[in-house]
Amino acid sequence: MTQAPAPKLTDHQPVPVSAPSGALKNLMLLLVPPIILFSMFLILYAMVRANLQEHRQFLMPSGAELWANAFGRPEVLAELAQRSLITIGIALTGLSISIPVGILLGVIMFRATILERAMFPNLVALQSIPTLAIIPLIQTALGFGTLPKVLIVAKFTMFAIPITLLLGLKSVDRGIINLFRLQGASWRTTLVKACFPSAAPALFAGLRIAASLAVISAIVSELFFLAGRGGLGQMIINSKIDFKYEQMYAALITATFLSVCVYIAFTWLGHRLFSDWHESGGKEN
């Protein structure tokens, strides 16, 4: 039995081109937009610096100056590494307080409407109090050590957690809750097996918000409590006082990098947990 000859390509037949893999396409969609936006920011920075008077351009160091006086110097890199460990330690310790407390508050407000009405305005008021206004109280009660810095981080990062959790718990399908009640399940069983799984994506949205604020709030806390060996916030203050603006910008860039890393870590964790069963996990068809 003879086989039919393969069709020949003509000038009118397009040559098939293999499409990029889904993983490569997702990677490009993930990286290209922020890279483009960051490039536009760098261009804007360079334009603003070029329009400054020459004797003021030290306030906005160029990339070459940043490398020569900051990132290219081993002693500065060593200091950045040491201070980054201190800052990230304060940030993660504050998160370790705000996350369980925030989850507990969200569950309490979900348990009873009267408790929600009593606690919600106080949470808003606590979040609205300027940090500068409560610094004297914290200094009087706790001194100038690490604990006040951790509490400031907890204050900054806690608000989003109970709010998003409460929203997720209230969004659970009432039919599921009624089904558990028909089976005689307790409120605790209903919460653990029905409400929490459905509200978890909303909770992780709050955790990502808190994570993005953790490093920045740690640096803010260091600006008010300069006693002892500080982190990146203390380095920023010291570099500004000594007119070492390249090192100040290096500390700012490092702090931004740490903040993004913490945010990405929580985002990755959320995707790992929810990508198989919930659209918030980022899984595409």
Secondary structure, 3 states (H helix, E strand, C coil): CCCCCCCCCCCCCCCCCCCCCHHHHHHHHHHHHHHHHHHHHHHHHHHHHHCCCHHHHHHCCCHHHHHHHHHCCHHHHHHHHHHHHHHHHHHHHHHHHHHHHHHHHHHHHHHCHHHHHHHHHHHHHHHHCCHHHHHHHHHHHHCCCHHHHHHHHHHHHHCHHHHHHHHHHHCCCHHHHHHHHHCCCCHHHHHHHHHHHHHHHHHHHHHHHHHHHHHHHHHHHHHHCCCCCCCHHHHHHHHHHCCCHHHHHHHHHHHHHHHHHHHHHHHHHHHHHHCCCCHHHCCCC
